[in-house]
Amino acid sequence: MAVGSQELQGLCLNQDADAESMYQQGNGPYNIFILDTSSRLGEDGFQEMKEIFASMIDEYAKHPEVDENVAVFVCGRQTKFHHYFSNQYEDIKQSIENLEYGGPCPLEAAILLVSRNLRKDTSRSCVINGYHVHPRVILLTNGRPTPSTIKDEDYFPELYDHKVYHRKNVSST
């Protein structure tokens, strides 16, 4: 699905409604992962992305003293927060096992929604050893977003009847 301004507005409203269910458990830095789950990755790329993400989360778990907050935002068939901020790293890793593969890659919409979330709550920076650490956005993608002009039928051809019907123009004499 190509994400236009109306779709983006709807995603923003859904994100605001979902804000009620957000939770935070850590006191450390904030990290938002944007995971490309689109068909543009290919199935092997999708599995590789999940493995890379899991290894990064394992690294966070090795340093509990930092107490990182991690959120996961998906960008593919669905574009939304998949897991809100938490330091429950095993739960976060488990949640990606259920990610849905396929669809377009609306990276622009994902980046806009994530940056909107960060602007809404500016209290998300923390101080570590006297340094202010601002939220980080980590993007795992193949770098090939779906152009906003692509329509659903370009990615889901099986859902559309591709028979071409010609209309004969009849002019009156």
Sequence and secondary structure as in RCSB ss.txt:
>XXXX:A:sequence
MAVGSQELQGLCLNQDADAESMYQQGNGPYNIFILDTSSRLGEDGFQEMKEIFASMIDEYAKHPEVDENVAVFVC
GRQTKFHHYFSNQYEDIKQSIENLEYGGPCPLEAAILLVSRNLRKDTSRSCVINGYHVHPRVILLTNGRPTPSTI
KDEDYFPELYDHKVYHRKNVSST
>XXXX:A:secstr
    HHHHHHHHHHHHHHGGG      S EEEEEEE SGGGHHHHHHHHHHHHHHHHHHHHT TTT  EEEEEEE
SSSEEEEEEEES HHHHHHHGGG    S   HHHHHHHHHHHHHH TT  EEETTEEE  EEEEES S    TT 
 HHHH GGGS             
